[in-house]
Amino acid sequence: MGRRRRKVIRVVRRTLPKVFSCPNCGVSGVKVQMKGEHLALISCGNCKLTLNYEFSGRKEAIDVYNEFVDQFMAGKIKSEQRM
Ligand SMILES: [Zn+2]
């Protein structure tokens, strides 16, 4: 009997979906989705805080998240930026 062998080779990319804690509501519900080479969508599943973040250079989700938190703490992101 021929068993169908399916080898799943997963290319490990730097865009692994991870959940971060939200600077607005404190819940670990923030996802950073890479939308392009220089665009990421940051959204909190709890408080619906959403930000389209444009950046230059190459960044990983964690870098984008860190900058998002910095900007949020600096008051540059308003929580009424909701979807
Ligand atoms: Zn939140």
PDB file of the backbone (N, CA, C, O) and the ligand in Angstrom, with CONECT records:
HET     ZN  A 101       1
ATOM      1  N   MET A   1       0.844  -1.203   0.000  1.00  0.00           N
ATOM      2  CA  MET A   1       0.000   0.000   0.000  1.00  0.00           C
ATOM      3  C   MET A   1       0.876   1.249   0.000  1.00  0.00           C
ATOM      4  O   MET A   1       1.745   1.452   0.848  1.00  0.00           O
ATOM      5  N   GLY A   2       0.606   2.025  -0.950  1.00  0.00           N
ATOM      6  CA  GLY A   2       1.409   3.243  -1.035  1.00  0.00           C
ATOM      7  C   GLY A   2       0.857   4.331  -0.143  1.00  0.00           C
ATOM      8  O   GLY A   2      -0.241   4.853  -0.337  1.00  0.00           O
ATOM      9  N   ARG A   3       1.621   4.626   0.777  1.00  0.00           N
ATOM     10  CA  ARG A   3       1.191   5.692   1.665  1.00  0.00           C
ATOM     11  C   ARG A   3       1.704   7.020   1.117  1.00  0.00           C
ATOM     12  O   ARG A   3       2.865   7.172   0.739  1.00  0.00           O
ATOM     13  N   ARG A   4       0.837   7.906   1.098  1.00  0.00           N
ATOM     14  CA  ARG A   4       1.238   9.198   0.556  1.00  0.00           C
ATOM     15  C   ARG A   4       2.087   9.940   1.580  1.00  0.00           C
ATOM     16  O   ARG A   4       1.655  10.334   2.663  1.00  0.00           O
ATOM     17  N   ARG A   5       3.278  10.088   1.161  1.00  0.00           N
ATOM     18  CA  ARG A   5       4.161  10.769   2.098  1.00  0.00           C
ATOM     19  C   ARG A   5       4.163  12.256   1.790  1.00  0.00           C
ATOM     20  O   ARG A   5       4.472  12.704   0.686  1.00  0.00           O
ATOM     21  N   ARG A   6       3.829  12.935   2.746  1.00  0.00           N
ATOM     22  CA  ARG A   6       3.774  14.371   2.525  1.00  0.00           C
ATOM     23  C   ARG A   6       4.702  15.059   3.504  1.00  0.00           C
ATOM     24  O   ARG A   6       4.447  15.183   4.701  1.00  0.00           O
ATOM     25  N   LYS A   7       5.733  15.472   2.942  1.00  0.00           N
ATOM     26  CA  LYS A   7       6.701  16.115   3.821  1.00  0.00           C
ATOM     27  C   LYS A   7       6.442  17.621   3.854  1.00  0.00           C
ATOM     28  O   LYS A   7       6.552  18.324   2.850  1.00  0.00           O
ATOM     29  N   VAL A   8       6.113  18.053   4.988  1.00  0.00           N
ATOM     30  CA  VAL A   8       5.846  19.477   5.121  1.00  0.00           C
ATOM     31  C   VAL A   8       7.112  20.171   5.579  1.00  0.00           C
ATOM     32  O   VAL A   8       7.558  20.055   6.720  1.00  0.00           O
ATOM     33  N   ILE A   9       7.642  20.872   4.659  1.00  0.00           N
ATOM     34  CA  ILE A   9       8.832  21.631   5.029  1.00  0.00           C
ATOM     35  C   ILE A   9       8.400  23.065   5.307  1.00  0.00           C
ATOM     36  O   ILE A   9       7.936  23.792   4.428  1.00  0.00           O
ATOM     37  N   ARG A  10       8.564  23.414   6.496  1.00  0.00           N
ATOM     38  CA  ARG A  10       8.144  24.762   6.865  1.00  0.00           C
ATOM     39  C   ARG A  10       9.323  25.700   6.820  1.00  0.00           C
ATOM     40  O   ARG A  10      10.323  25.528   7.517  1.00  0.00           O
ATOM     41  N   VAL A  11       9.174  26.668   6.001  1.00  0.00           N
ATOM     42  CA  VAL A  11      10.215  27.677   5.940  1.00  0.00           C
ATOM     43  C   VAL A  11      10.005  28.613   7.132  1.00  0.00           C
ATOM     44  O   VAL A  11       8.972  29.269   7.261  1.00  0.00           O
ATOM     45  N   VAL A  12      10.975  28.647   7.957  1.00  0.00           N
ATOM     46  CA  VAL A  12      10.846  29.492   9.133  1.00  0.00           C
ATOM     47  C   VAL A  12      11.092  30.928   8.725  1.00  0.00           C
ATOM     48  O   VAL A  12      12.200  31.332   8.374  1.00  0.00           O
ATOM     49  N   ARG A  13      10.033  31.660   8.787  1.00  0.00           N
ATOM     50  CA  ARG A  13      10.141  33.067   8.433  1.00  0.00           C
ATOM     51  C   ARG A  13      10.216  33.898   9.696  1.00  0.00           C
ATOM     52  O   ARG A  13      10.010  33.428  10.815  1.00  0.00           O
ATOM     53  N   ARG A  14      10.518  35.136   9.458  1.00  0.00           N
ATOM     54  CA  ARG A  14      10.613  36.021  10.618  1.00  0.00           C
ATOM     55  C   ARG A  14       9.288  36.685  10.939  1.00  0.00           C
ATOM     56  O   ARG A  14       9.213  37.634  11.719  1.00  0.00           O
ATOM     57  N   THR A  15       8.260  36.162  10.322  1.00  0.00           N
ATOM     58  CA  THR A  15       6.957  36.766  10.560  1.00  0.00           C
ATOM     59  C   THR A  15       6.076  35.811  11.356  1.00  0.00           C
ATOM     60  O   THR A  15       4.884  35.679  11.078  1.00  0.00           O
ATOM     61  N   LEU A  16       6.652  35.161  12.324  1.00  0.00           N
ATOM     62  CA  LEU A  16       5.874  34.262  13.153  1.00  0.00           C
ATOM     63  C   LEU A  16       4.837  35.049  13.934  1.00  0.00           C
ATOM     64  O   LEU A  16       5.138  36.079  14.537  1.00  0.00           O
ATOM     65  N   PRO A  17       3.626  34.551  13.912  1.00  0.00           N
ATOM     66  CA  PRO A  17       2.605  35.274  14.668  1.00  0.00           C
ATOM     67  C   PRO A  17       2.819  35.098  16.161  1.00  0.00           C
ATOM     68  O   PRO A  17       2.841  33.987  16.689  1.00  0.00           O
ATOM     69  N   LYS A  18       2.971  36.199  16.795  1.00  0.00           N
ATOM     70  CA  LYS A  18       3.172  36.159  18.233  1.00  0.00           C
ATOM     71  C   LYS A  18       2.212  37.131  18.885  1.00  0.00           C
ATOM     72  O   LYS A  18       1.738  38.089  18.273  1.00  0.00           O
ATOM     73  N   VAL A  19       1.957  36.863  20.087  1.00  0.00           N
ATOM     74  CA  VAL A  19       1.044  37.734  20.812  1.00  0.00           C
ATOM     75  C   VAL A  19       1.825  38.480  21.873  1.00  0.00           C
ATOM     76  O   VAL A  19       2.591  37.911  22.652  1.00  0.00           O
ATOM     77  N   PHE A  20       1.598  39.758  21.866  1.00  0.00           N
ATOM     78  CA  PHE A  20       2.311  40.604  22.820  1.00  0.00           C
ATOM     79  C   PHE A  20       1.311  41.238  23.775  1.00  0.00           C
ATOM     80  O   PHE A  20       0.105  41.232  23.526  1.00  0.00           O
ATOM     81  N   SER A  21       1.821  41.779  24.859  1.00  0.00           N
ATOM     82  CA  SER A  21       0.898  42.422  25.782  1.00  0.00           C
ATOM     83  C   SER A  21       0.624  43.853  25.341  1.00  0.00           C
ATOM     84  O   SER A  21       1.493  44.545  24.812  1.00  0.00           O
ATOM     85  N   CYS A  22      -0.585  44.260  25.572  1.00  0.00           N
ATOM     86  CA  CYS A  22      -1.066  45.530  25.073  1.00  0.00           C
ATOM     87  C   CYS A  22      -0.736  46.665  26.031  1.00  0.00           C
ATOM     88  O   CYS A  22      -0.996  46.561  27.230  1.00  0.00           O
ATOM     89  N   PRO A  23      -0.165  47.749  25.512  1.00  0.00           N
ATOM     90  CA  PRO A  23       0.159  48.880  26.391  1.00  0.00           C
ATOM     91  C   PRO A  23      -1.093  49.656  26.805  1.00  0.00           C
ATOM     92  O   PRO A  23      -1.049  50.477  27.722  1.00  0.00           O
ATOM     93  N   ASN A  24      -2.185  49.393  26.134  1.00  0.00           N
ATOM     94  CA  ASN A  24      -3.423  50.116  26.422  1.00  0.00           C
ATOM     95  C   ASN A  24      -4.257  49.401  27.486  1.00  0.00           C
ATOM     96  O   ASN A  24      -4.688  50.013  28.463  1.00  0.00           O
ATOM     97  N   CYS A  25      -4.473  48.128  27.290  1.00  0.00           N
ATOM     98  CA  CYS A  25      -5.351  47.403  28.212  1.00  0.00           C
ATOM     99  C   CYS A  25      -4.604  46.385  29.066  1.00  0.00           C
ATOM    100  O   CYS A  25      -5.160  45.849  30.026  1.00  0.00           O
ATOM    101  N   GLY A  26      -3.346  46.118  28.720  1.00  0.00           N
ATOM    102  CA  GLY A  26      -2.547  45.219  29.547  1.00  0.00           C
ATOM    103  C   GLY A  26      -2.762  43.741  29.281  1.00  0.00           C
ATOM    104  O   GLY A  26      -2.132  42.897  29.917  1.00  0.00           O
ATOM    105  N   VAL A  27      -3.642  43.422  28.351  1.00  0.00           N
ATOM    106  CA  VAL A  27      -3.922  42.023  28.046  1.00  0.00           C
ATOM    107  C   VAL A  27      -2.982  41.537  26.953  1.00  0.00           C
ATOM    108  O   VAL A  27      -2.642  42.293  26.043  1.00  0.00           O
ATOM    109  N   SER A  28      -2.568  40.300  27.036  1.00  0.00           N
ATOM    110  CA  SER A  28      -1.717  39.740  25.991  1.00  0.00           C
ATOM    111  C   SER A  28      -2.563  39.378  24.779  1.00  0.00           C
ATOM    112  O   SER A  28      -2.916  38.221  24.550  1.00  0.00           O
ATOM    113  N   GLY A  29      -2.868  40.406  24.026  1.00  0.00           N
ATOM    114  CA  GLY A  29      -3.736  40.165  22.876  1.00  0.00           C
ATOM    115  C   GLY A  29      -3.308  40.930  21.651  1.00  0.00           C
ATOM    116  O   GLY A  29      -4.061  41.059  20.686  1.00  0.00           O
ATOM    117  N   VAL A  30      -2.108  41.431  21.696  1.00  0.00           N
ATOM    118  CA  VAL A  30      -1.641  42.240  20.571  1.00  0.00           C
ATOM    119  C   VAL A  30      -0.939  41.360  19.548  1.00  0.00           C
ATOM    120  O   VAL A  30      -0.012  40.614  19.863  1.00  0.00           O
ATOM    121  N   LYS A  31      -1.407  41.471  18.333  1.00  0.00           N
ATOM    122  CA  LYS A  31      -0.782  40.734  17.247  1.00  0.00           C
ATOM    123  C   LYS A  31      -0.124  41.697  16.286  1.00  0.00           C
ATOM    124  O   LYS A  31      -0.656  42.764  15.980  1.00  0.00           O
ATOM    125  N   VAL A  32       1.017  41.309  15.829  1.00  0.00           N
ATOM    126  CA  VAL A  32       1.716  42.103  14.827  1.00  0.00           C
ATOM    127  C   VAL A  32       1.721  41.302  13.530  1.00  0.00           C
ATOM    128  O   VAL A  32       2.320  40.230  13.445  1.00  0.00           O
ATOM    129  N   GLN A  33       1.056  41.832  12.545  1.00  0.00           N
ATOM    130  CA  GLN A  33       1.012  41.169  11.247  1.00  0.00           C
ATOM    131  C   GLN A  33       1.808  41.977  10.241  1.00  0.00           C
ATOM    132  O   GLN A  33       1.603  43.180  10.080  1.00  0.00           O
ATOM    133  N   MET A  34       2.688  41.315   9.589  1.00  0.00           N
ATOM    134  CA  MET A  34       3.455  41.989   8.562  1.00  0.00           C
ATOM    135  C   MET A  34       2.621  42.076   7.283  1.00  0.00           C
ATOM    136  O   MET A  34       2.224  41.064   6.707  1.00  0.00           O
ATOM    137  N   LYS A  35       2.374  43.287   6.867  1.00  0.00           N
ATOM    138  CA  LYS A  35       1.546  43.492   5.697  1.00  0.00           C
ATOM    139  C   LYS A  35       2.379  43.708   4.441  1.00  0.00           C
ATOM    140  O   LYS A  35       1.877  43.642   3.319  1.00  0.00           O
ATOM    141  N   GLY A  36       3.593  43.954   4.647  1.00  0.00           N
ATOM    142  CA  GLY A  36       4.477  44.205   3.518  1.00  0.00           C
ATOM    143  C   GLY A  36       5.877  44.372   4.056  1.00  0.00           C
ATOM    144  O   GLY A  36       6.140  44.152   5.238  1.00  0.00           O
ATOM    145  N   GLU A  37       6.749  44.755   3.189  1.00  0.00           N
ATOM    146  CA  GLU A  37       8.132  44.901   3.638  1.00  0.00           C
ATOM    147  C   GLU A  37       8.286  46.020   4.641  1.00  0.00           C
ATOM    148  O   GLU A  37       9.142  45.972   5.524  1.00  0.00           O
ATOM    149  N   HIS A  38       7.444  47.027   4.495  1.00  0.00           N
ATOM    150  CA  HIS A  38       7.585  48.186   5.374  1.00  0.00           C
ATOM    151  C   HIS A  38       6.275  48.575   6.040  1.00  0.00           C
ATOM    152  O   HIS A  38       6.084  49.721   6.448  1.00  0.00           O
ATOM    153  N   LEU A  39       5.392  47.621   6.141  1.00  0.00           N
ATOM    154  CA  LEU A  39       4.112  47.928   6.768  1.00  0.00           C
ATOM    155  C   LEU A  39       3.666  46.772   7.660  1.00  0.00           C
ATOM    156  O   LEU A  39       3.691  45.604   7.273  1.00  0.00           O
ATOM    157  N   ALA A  40       3.266  47.141   8.846  1.00  0.00           N
ATOM    158  CA  ALA A  40       2.775  46.127   9.774  1.00  0.00           C
ATOM    159  C   ALA A  40       1.459  46.597  10.364  1.00  0.00           C
ATOM    160  O   ALA A  40       1.229  47.791  10.559  1.00  0.00           O
ATOM    161  N   LEU A  41       0.614  45.636  10.638  1.00  0.00           N
ATOM    162  CA  LEU A  41      -0.644  45.952  11.290  1.00  0.00           C
ATOM    163  C   LEU A  41      -0.569  45.419  12.714  1.00  0.00           C
ATOM    164  O   LEU A  41      -0.376  44.228  12.960  1.00  0.00           O
ATOM    165  N   ILE A  42      -0.729  46.353  13.629  1.00  0.00           N
ATOM    166  CA  ILE A  42      -0.684  45.980  15.035  1.00  0.00           C
ATOM    167  C   ILE A  42      -2.099  46.111  15.567  1.00  0.00           C
ATOM    168  O   ILE A  42      -2.721  47.166  15.441  1.00  0.00           O
ATOM    169  N   SER A  43      -2.597  45.061  16.151  1.00  0.00           N
ATOM    170  CA  SER A  43      -3.948  45.160  16.666  1.00  0.00           C
ATOM    171  C   SER A  43      -4.093  44.343  17.938  1.00  0.00           C
ATOM    172  O   SER A  43      -3.513  43.270  18.100  1.00  0.00           O
ATOM    173  N   CYS A  44      -4.888  44.898  18.822  1.00  0.00           N
ATOM    174  CA  CYS A  44      -5.167  44.230  20.084  1.00  0.00           C
ATOM    175  C   CYS A  44      -6.531  43.569  19.997  1.00  0.00           C
ATOM    176  O   CYS A  44      -7.525  44.215  19.668  1.00  0.00           O
ATOM    177  N   GLY A  45      -6.572  42.296  20.290  1.00  0.00           N
ATOM    178  CA  GLY A  45      -7.834  41.568  20.211  1.00  0.00           C
ATOM    179  C   GLY A  45      -8.769  41.897  21.360  1.00  0.00           C
ATOM    180  O   GLY A  45      -9.951  41.556  21.320  1.00  0.00           O
ATOM    181  N   ASN A  46      -8.252  42.550  22.370  1.00  0.00           N
ATOM    182  CA  ASN A  46      -9.082  42.854  23.530  1.00  0.00           C
ATOM    183  C   ASN A  46      -9.712  44.250  23.445  1.00  0.00           C
ATOM    184  O   ASN A  46     -10.933  44.393  23.509  1.00  0.00           O
ATOM    185  N   CYS A  47      -8.874  45.263  23.303  1.00  0.00           N
ATOM    186  CA  CYS A  47      -9.410  46.625  23.325  1.00  0.00           C
ATOM    187  C   CYS A  47      -9.544  47.218  21.924  1.00  0.00           C
ATOM    188  O   CYS A  47      -9.971  48.361  21.760  1.00  0.00           O
ATOM    189  N   LYS A  48      -9.173  46.426  20.916  1.00  0.00           N
ATOM    190  CA  LYS A  48      -9.317  46.829  19.514  1.00  0.00           C
ATOM    191  C   LYS A  48      -8.426  47.993  19.100  1.00  0.00           C
ATOM    192  O   LYS A  48      -8.663  48.645  18.083  1.00  0.00           O
ATOM    193  N   LEU A  49      -7.426  48.236  19.883  1.00  0.00           N
ATOM    194  CA  LEU A  49      -6.439  49.229  19.488  1.00  0.00           C
ATOM    195  C   LEU A  49      -5.744  48.726  18.229  1.00  0.00           C
ATOM    196  O   LEU A  49      -5.226  47.611  18.187  1.00  0.00           O
ATOM    197  N   THR A  50      -5.746  49.564  17.222  1.00  0.00           N
ATOM    198  CA  THR A  50      -5.203  49.133  15.936  1.00  0.00           C
ATOM    199  C   THR A  50      -4.297  50.199  15.375  1.00  0.00           C
ATOM    200  O   THR A  50      -4.588  51.392  15.465  1.00  0.00           O
ATOM    201  N   LEU A  51      -3.221  49.773  14.809  1.00  0.00           N
ATOM    202  CA  LEU A  51      -2.312  50.724  14.202  1.00  0.00           C
ATOM    203  C   LEU A  51      -1.668  50.130  12.965  1.00  0.00           C
ATOM    204  O   LEU A  51      -1.154  49.012  12.979  1.00  0.00           O
ATOM    205  N   ASN A  52      -1.712  50.900  11.908  1.00  0.00           N
ATOM    206  CA  ASN A  52      -0.936  50.550  10.736  1.00  0.00           C
ATOM    207  C   ASN A  52       0.410  51.225  10.900  1.00  0.00           C
ATOM    208  O   ASN A  52       0.498  52.452  10.963  1.00  0.00           O
ATOM    209  N   TYR A  53       1.418  50.448  10.966  1.00  0.00           N
ATOM    210  CA  TYR A  53       2.726  51.003  11.268  1.00  0.00           C
ATOM    211  C   TYR A  53       3.650  50.863  10.071  1.00  0.00           C
ATOM    212  O   TYR A  53       3.921  49.767   9.581  1.00  0.00           O
ATOM    213  N   GLU A  54       4.117  52.006   9.627  1.00  0.00           N
ATOM    214  CA  GLU A  54       5.076  52.001   8.528  1.00  0.00           C
ATOM    215  C   GLU A  54       6.466  52.199   9.080  1.00  0.00           C
ATOM    216  O   GLU A  54       6.683  53.003   9.987  1.00  0.00           O
ATOM    217  N   PHE A  55       7.384  51.475   8.539  1.00  0.00           N
ATOM    218  CA  PHE A  55       8.750  51.588   9.025  1.00  0.00           C
ATOM    219  C   PHE A  55       9.713  51.449   7.860  1.00  0.00           C
ATOM    220  O   PHE A  55       9.366  50.982   6.775  1.00  0.00           O
ATOM    221  N   SER A  56      10.908  51.866   8.129  1.00  0.00           N
ATOM    222  CA  SER A  56      11.924  51.714   7.098  1.00  0.00           C
ATOM    223  C   SER A  56      12.927  50.666   7.543  1.00  0.00           C
ATOM    224  O   SER A  56      13.096  50.407   8.735  1.00  0.00           O
ATOM    225  N   GLY A  57      13.565  50.088   6.595  1.00  0.00           N
ATOM    226  CA  GLY A  57      14.525  49.050   6.926  1.00  0.00           C
ATOM    227  C   GLY A  57      13.828  47.736   7.206  1.00  0.00           C
ATOM    228  O   GLY A  57      12.638  47.570   6.939  1.00  0.00           O
ATOM    229  N   ARG A  58      14.562  46.848   7.724  1.00  0.00           N
ATOM    230  CA  ARG A  58      14.018  45.529   7.994  1.00  0.00           C
ATOM    231  C   ARG A  58      13.774  45.361   9.485  1.00  0.00           C
ATOM    232  O   ARG A  58      14.680  45.504  10.305  1.00  0.00           O
ATOM    233  N   LYS A  59      12.551  45.061   9.804  1.00  0.00           N
ATOM    234  CA  LYS A  59      12.232  44.894  11.213  1.00  0.00           C
ATOM    235  C   LYS A  59      11.462  43.606  11.414  1.00  0.00           C
ATOM    236  O   LYS A  59      10.758  43.117  10.530  1.00  0.00           O
ATOM    237  N   GLU A  60      11.621  43.095  12.580  1.00  0.00           N
ATOM    238  CA  GLU A  60      10.852  41.920  12.937  1.00  0.00           C
ATOM    239  C   GLU A  60       9.663  42.366  13.767  1.00  0.00           C
ATOM    240  O   GLU A  60       9.585  43.503  14.231  1.00  0.00           O
ATOM    241  N   ALA A  61       8.754  41.442  13.934  1.00  0.00           N
ATOM    242  CA  ALA A  61       7.526  41.757  14.661  1.00  0.00           C
ATOM    243  C   ALA A  61       7.826  42.325  16.047  1.00  0.00           C
ATOM    244  O   ALA A  61       7.159  43.250  16.509  1.00  0.00           O
ATOM    245  N   ILE A  62       8.821  41.768  16.689  1.00  0.00           N
ATOM    246  CA  ILE A  62       9.149  42.240  18.034  1.00  0.00           C
ATOM    247  C   ILE A  62       9.677  43.672  18.011  1.00  0.00           C
ATOM    248  O   ILE A  62       9.429  44.448  18.934  1.00  0.00           O
ATOM    249  N   ASP A  63      10.399  44.012  16.960  1.00  0.00           N
ATOM    250  CA  ASP A  63      10.899  45.383  16.841  1.00  0.00           C
ATOM    251  C   ASP A  63       9.742  46.353  16.623  1.00  0.00           C
ATOM    252  O   ASP A  63       9.679  47.428  17.220  1.00  0.00           O
ATOM    253  N   VAL A  64       8.842  45.940  15.759  1.00  0.00           N
ATOM    254  CA  VAL A  64       7.678  46.771  15.476  1.00  0.00           C
ATOM    255  C   VAL A  64       6.852  46.954  16.746  1.00  0.00           C
ATOM    256  O   VAL A  64       6.360  48.042  17.046  1.00  0.00           O
ATOM    257  N   TYR A  65       6.722  45.881  17.459  1.00  0.00           N
ATOM    258  CA  TYR A  65       5.950  45.949  18.701  1.00  0.00           C
ATOM    259  C   TYR A  65       6.603  46.906  19.704  1.00  0.00           C
ATOM    260  O   TYR A  65       5.931  47.717  20.340  1.00  0.00           O
ATOM    261  N   ASN A  66       7.909  46.791  19.826  1.00  0.00           N
ATOM    262  CA  ASN A  66       8.620  47.669  20.760  1.00  0.00           C
ATOM    263  C   ASN A  66       8.432  49.141  20.402  1.00  0.00           C
ATOM    264  O   ASN A  66       8.239  49.990  21.272  1.00  0.00           O
ATOM    265  N   GLU A  67       8.492  49.421  19.109  1.00  0.00           N
ATOM    266  CA  GLU A  67       8.317  50.813  18.688  1.00  0.00           C
ATOM    267  C   GLU A  67       6.874  51.270  18.883  1.00  0.00           C
ATOM    268  O   GLU A  67       6.600  52.425  19.210  1.00  0.00           O
ATOM    269  N   PHE A  68       5.985  50.342  18.674  1.00  0.00           N
ATOM    270  CA  PHE A  68       4.570  50.625  18.897  1.00  0.00           C
ATOM    271  C   PHE A  68       4.327  51.009  20.354  1.00  0.00           C
ATOM    272  O   PHE A  68       3.633  51.981  20.650  1.00  0.00           O
ATOM    273  N   VAL A  69       4.912  50.228  21.251  1.00  0.00           N
ATOM    274  CA  VAL A  69       4.756  50.519  22.676  1.00  0.00           C
ATOM    275  C   VAL A  69       5.390  51.866  23.022  1.00  0.00           C
ATOM    276  O   VAL A  69       4.809  52.665  23.757  1.00  0.00           O
ATOM    277  N   ASP A  70       6.577  52.106  22.490  1.00  0.00           N
ATOM    278  CA  ASP A  70       7.249  53.384  22.736  1.00  0.00           C
ATOM    279  C   ASP A  70       6.383  54.551  22.292  1.00  0.00           C
ATOM    280  O   ASP A  70       6.218  55.534  23.014  1.00  0.00           O
ATOM    281  N   GLN A  71       5.838  54.424  21.100  1.00  0.00           N
ATOM    282  CA  GLN A  71       5.019  55.509  20.568  1.00  0.00           C
ATOM    283  C   GLN A  71       3.727  55.660  21.346  1.00  0.00           C
ATOM    284  O   GLN A  71       3.232  56.767  21.557  1.00  0.00           O
ATOM    285  N   PHE A  72       3.199  54.541  21.761  1.00  0.00           N
ATOM    286  CA  PHE A  72       1.966  54.609  22.547  1.00  0.00           C
ATOM    287  C   PHE A  72       2.240  55.316  23.872  1.00  0.00           C
ATOM    288  O   PHE A  72       1.473  56.179  24.300  1.00  0.00           O
ATOM    289  N   MET A  73       3.337  54.938  24.510  1.00  0.00           N
ATOM    290  CA  MET A  73       3.706  55.528  25.795  1.00  0.00           C
ATOM    291  C   MET A  73       4.009  57.020  25.647  1.00  0.00           C
ATOM    292  O   MET A  73       3.780  57.814  26.560  1.00  0.00           O
ATOM    293  N   ALA A  74       4.525  57.373  24.479  1.00  0.00           N
ATOM    294  CA  ALA A  74       4.848  58.771  24.231  1.00  0.00           C
ATOM    295  C   ALA A  74       3.597  59.571  23.846  1.00  0.00           C
ATOM    296  O   ALA A  74       3.663  60.779  23.617  1.00  0.00           O
ATOM    297  N   GLY A  75       2.483  58.889  23.782  1.00  0.00           N
ATOM    298  CA  GLY A  75       1.227  59.563  23.474  1.00  0.00           C
ATOM    299  C   GLY A  75       0.997  59.834  22.011  1.00  0.00           C
ATOM    300  O   GLY A  75       0.138  60.632  21.637  1.00  0.00           O
ATOM    301  N   LYS A  76       1.768  59.165  21.191  1.00  0.00           N
ATOM    302  CA  LYS A  76       1.633  59.401  19.757  1.00  0.00           C
ATOM    303  C   LYS A  76       0.517  58.580  19.129  1.00  0.00           C
ATOM    304  O   LYS A  76       0.059  58.859  18.021  1.00  0.00           O
ATOM    305  N   ILE A  77       0.103  57.587  19.848  1.00  0.00           N
ATOM    306  CA  ILE A  77      -0.984  56.765  19.333  1.00  0.00           C
ATOM    307  C   ILE A  77      -2.190  56.956  20.236  1.00  0.00           C
ATOM    308  O   ILE A  77      -2.125  56.749  21.448  1.00  0.00           O
ATOM    309  N   LYS A  78      -3.256  57.343  19.634  1.00  0.00           N
ATOM    310  CA  LYS A  78      -4.464  57.566  20.414  1.00  0.00           C
ATOM    311  C   LYS A  78      -5.320  56.313  20.365  1.00  0.00           C
ATOM    312  O   LYS A  78      -5.431  55.645  19.336  1.00  0.00           O
ATOM    313  N   SER A  79      -5.902  56.025  21.475  1.00  0.00           N
ATOM    314  CA  SER A  79      -6.688  54.786  21.534  1.00  0.00           C
ATOM    315  C   SER A  79      -7.983  54.865  20.724  1.00  0.00           C
ATOM    316  O   SER A  79      -8.677  53.862  20.555  1.00  0.00           O
ATOM    317  N   GLU A  80      -8.306  56.060  20.225  1.00  0.00           N
ATOM    318  CA  GLU A  80      -9.505  56.094  19.393  1.00  0.00           C
ATOM    319  C   GLU A  80      -9.221  55.697  17.948  1.00  0.00           C
ATOM    320  O   GLU A  80     -10.102  55.730  17.090  1.00  0.00           O
ATOM    321  N   GLN A  81      -7.975  55.323  17.706  1.00  0.00           N
ATOM    322  CA  GLN A  81      -7.642  54.785  16.394  1.00  0.00           C
ATOM    323  C   GLN A  81      -8.147  53.359  16.341  1.00  0.00           C
ATOM    324  O   GLN A  81      -7.378  52.404  16.452  1.00  0.00           O
ATOM    325  N   ARG A  82      -9.409  53.234  16.175  1.00  0.00           N
ATOM    326  CA  ARG A  82     -10.003  51.906  16.202  1.00  0.00           C
ATOM    327  C   ARG A  82     -10.552  51.548  14.850  1.00  0.00           C
ATOM    328  O   ARG A  82     -10.756  52.403  13.988  1.00  0.00           O
ATOM    329  N   MET A  83     -10.784  50.289  14.684  1.00  0.00           N
ATOM    330  CA  MET A  83     -11.338  49.843  13.425  1.00  0.00           C
ATOM    331  C   MET A  83     -12.853  49.936  13.468  1.00  0.00           C
ATOM    332  O   MET A  83     -13.520  49.601  12.490  1.00  0.00           O
TER     333      MET A  83
HETATM  334 ZN    ZN A 101      -5.495  46.176  24.283  1.00  0.00          ZN2+
END
